Amino acid sequence: MTDQDDIAALRQEGDLHVYMRSLIRPTRTPATAKPRRDRRTWGAVPIPPDHKPGAWPPGTSPPGPEHQPGPDWDDAVTHYRTQAHDTEEPDE
């Protein structure tokens, strides 16, 4: 018998669907499949795949001396605090 004859016989017996399903069935059973590794997390946040242990996250900087505002900032704050501000909203 050839492959065409086999397929024709399966079709006549009504077993073609079962045969085709058996071809796409996974070869390993779930019991023999390797267990999946859990993804590492920081609490509820997953660790990104490009994370390098010991490196600072992008967009941050290591701790250091706190930035102190210059004298221009102090002058602006003093000027703002000494001015009388209209706290009411303007009428429209």
C-alpha positions as CSV (number, residue, x, y, z in Angstrom):
1,M,0.0,0.0,0.0
2,T,1.1,3.5,-0.7
3,D,0.6,6.6,1.5
4,Q,-2.3,7.6,-0.6
5,D,-3.9,4.3,-0.1
6,D,-3.4,4.5,3.6
7,I,-4.9,7.9,3.8
8,A,-7.9,6.8,1.7
9,A,-8.4,3.8,4.0
10,L,-8.3,6.0,7.1
11,R,-10.8,8.3,5.6
12,Q,-13.2,5.5,4.7
13,E,-12.9,4.1,8.3
14,G,-13.4,7.5,9.8
15,D,-10.0,7.5,11.5
16,L,-8.3,10.2,9.5
17,H,-9.2,12.9,12.1
18,V,-7.8,10.9,14.9
19,Y,-4.6,10.1,12.9
20,M,-4.0,13.8,12.0
21,R,-4.5,14.8,15.7
22,S,-1.9,12.1,16.7
23,L,0.6,13.8,14.4
24,I,0.3,17.2,16.1
25,R,0.2,15.9,19.7
26,P,3.2,16.8,21.8
27,T,5.8,14.1,22.0
28,R,6.6,14.7,25.7
29,T,4.1,14.1,28.4
30,P,3.7,16.9,30.9
31,A,5.2,14.7,33.6
32,T,8.5,14.5,31.7
33,A,8.6,18.2,30.7
34,K,11.2,20.3,32.4
35,P,9.7,22.5,35.1
36,R,9.7,26.2,34.3
37,R,11.9,28.5,36.2
38,D,10.1,31.1,38.2
39,R,10.9,34.6,37.1
40,R,12.8,36.6,39.7
41,T,11.0,39.6,41.2
42,W,11.5,42.6,43.4
43,G,8.4,42.0,45.5
44,A,5.5,42.3,43.0
45,V,7.7,43.9,40.3
46,P,9.4,41.5,37.8
47,I,13.1,42.0,37.3
48,P,13.7,43.2,33.7
49,P,15.7,40.8,31.5
50,D,18.5,43.4,30.9
51,H,19.1,43.9,34.7
52,K,22.7,43.8,35.7
53,P,23.1,42.9,39.4
54,G,25.0,45.5,41.3
55,A,24.5,48.3,38.7
56,W,22.4,51.4,39.4
57,P,19.1,51.4,37.5
58,P,19.1,53.7,34.4
59,G,18.0,57.2,35.2
60,T,19.1,57.2,38.8
61,S,22.3,58.1,40.6
62,P,24.1,56.7,43.6
63,P,23.6,58.4,46.9
64,G,25.8,61.3,47.6
65,P,25.7,64.8,49.0
66,E,22.3,66.4,48.7
67,H,22.0,69.1,46.1
68,Q,21.8,72.5,47.7
69,P,19.9,75.3,45.8
70,G,21.9,78.4,45.0
71,P,21.4,82.0,46.2
72,D,19.1,82.8,43.2
73,W,16.6,80.2,44.5
74,D,16.7,81.6,48.0
75,D,16.1,85.1,46.6
76,A,13.1,83.9,44.5
77,V,11.6,82.1,47.5
78,T,12.0,85.1,49.8
79,H,10.5,87.4,47.1
80,Y,7.5,85.1,46.7
81,R,6.9,84.8,50.4
82,T,7.0,88.6,51.0
83,Q,4.6,89.5,48.2
84,A,0.9,89.8,48.9
85,H,-0.9,87.2,46.7
86,D,-4.5,87.3,45.7
87,T,-5.8,83.9,46.9
88,E,-9.3,84.4,45.4
89,E,-10.0,83.2,41.9
90,P,-10.9,85.9,39.4
91,D,-14.5,86.3,38.4
92,E,-15.4,85.3,34.9
